[in-house]
Amino acid sequence: MQVPQQLIESVRRGEPGAFEELVRSTHRPVYSLVYRIVGNADDAADVTQDVYLRVWRGLRGFRGDANFSTWLYRVAANAALTHVKRRARGGVPTEPSELPDLPASDGTEERADAELLERALATLPDSQRAVVVLKDVYGWTCDEIGKQMGTTEGAVKVRLFRARQRLADELASAGVVVPIKKRKKSS
């Protein structure tokens, strides 16, 4: 996702319509990230709305040290992780929902694989789903994930390992074979 610097500056200056254009041009990837972490369409819509409130309030403080899209993804991931933590503390289970209809991709086979993976991700506990999405989809390091989730790098690695195993089991039950690296035993 590339956001033109000119658009960011227009938003900072408060130009009419600039923020709406920013939301319009970034909504889909932000919603996708949030949905993958929270696992529920209704919650993802609420959290995505919260993301843009945070962006609106924080954009004046955006220093530009990082790419804007990187900053926006961090804001979105933090909001989604905060939601997951609150949900876990409240003990309120949220049923995973179907992924909203998105335009079909180039191939129906790839779309079927993506839907299968989304269903498998939805079976993971929130903390495991968040870890696997941030690590394997968005490329965060285990250390970065640990800092954002308020846990250790080691705990993130354990969650990631368990999540990948559970995903492999879910996919195997659907007839998909997924190779999983075996943990090396330390001597």
C-alpha positions, 0 to 999 in steps of 0.5 A: 500500500503506497500513500502519496506524501502529498495526500499525507500533507494535505491531511495534515493541513486539514484540506477538505476531503483529504482525510476521506481520500486517505481512508478510501485509499487505505481502508481495504488493507487496514481492514484486512489486517484487522480482520485477520487478527480479530477474526470477526467481521463486526469486530474488525469493522469497529476496530478499523473505525477506531484505527482511523480515529487514532490516525486522525488524532496522531497524524500531526505527531507522525514524524515521517521516520518510517514509511506512512503505510508502515506507521498505519499498519502499526496503528492498525495492528496495535488497535487489533491487539488491544481489542483481542486483549480486552476480549480475552480479559472480558472472557466474552467469546466472539464467534468467528464470522465469514470473511466478507465477500471480496472481489474474486482474484485471478484464479478460483483455485487460489481463492479456494486456498485463501478461503480454506486458510481463512477458515483455518485461521479462524479456529485459532485462539486470538493470541495464536492467530494474532502472532501467526498473522503478524509474523507470517503475513506482515513480516514482524519479528518475534521481538516486535510482536512480543513488545506489542503483545506485552509478552516475551519473544520466547512466548511468541515463538511458542505461540507461533509454533503451536499456531502453525501446528494447529493450522497444519492439522486443520488444513490436513483435515481438509486434505491439504498437506502442509510441511511443518519443520520439526523443532530441533532438540537441544542437547 
